[in-house]
């Protein structure tokens, strides 16, 4: 078994409902080394953090060539499995998404996030069309144990107080369709209600990934609800930048 396949298998095995893999998302090789040094089991990038750290806006404004080179440097900086946030796959057509996944694999990634919304508007893609994009990504990665974390932005379509059973049903339906297309994980950012999280974890055919925000329940509660993966998203970058600003302010005053 190659080192890449071994890392991919290791990463896949970390997704255990009730004992979630906790990812403190990074944005460059330096942040990856710092997170790895604190005992992380895997490394994952966050697109918002990568974009903002390099002077771009989020939403695939980071050139793909830049994102892949950044990934390559992160992979070289750590011996841990590395998953990349590929946003919406940098393309509308399935073949373009497949090529994006191929580039990520060549750069050393063992997994990725692929979201089902349009970068420019945040609106949801047609479910069947998005499944076609996942299906080609899966075919591209068939020779690898590459982990496709299918992100659904159902819960980004409204504020947390508007989340309801209808949105939950839509998220479950998408998880089932994406699983049939070859996805390995179900990422539902924006969802913070613990009752809905628990229901989604039980109904999803894929291990559930929840993203930490100011309203997210504690990780122990997420674990009890059956969550298999917890991502910190832009949080680590914001904490680091706040510390930098405070340090700069201290020496400037």
Secondary structure, DSSP 8 states (H G I E B T S, - for coil): --HHHHHHHHHHHT--TTS-EEE--B-SHHHHHHHHHTT-SEEEB-HHHHHHHTT--TTT-S-HHHHHHHHHHHHHH-SSEEEEE-TT-S-SSHHHHHHHHHHHHHTT-SEEEEESB-TTT--B--HHHHHHHHHHHHHHTTTTT-EEEEE--GGGSS-GGG--HHHHHHHHHHHHHHHHHT--EEE-TT---HHHHHHHHHH-SSEEEEE--TT---HHHHHHTT--EEE-TTHHHHHHHHHHHHHHHHHH-
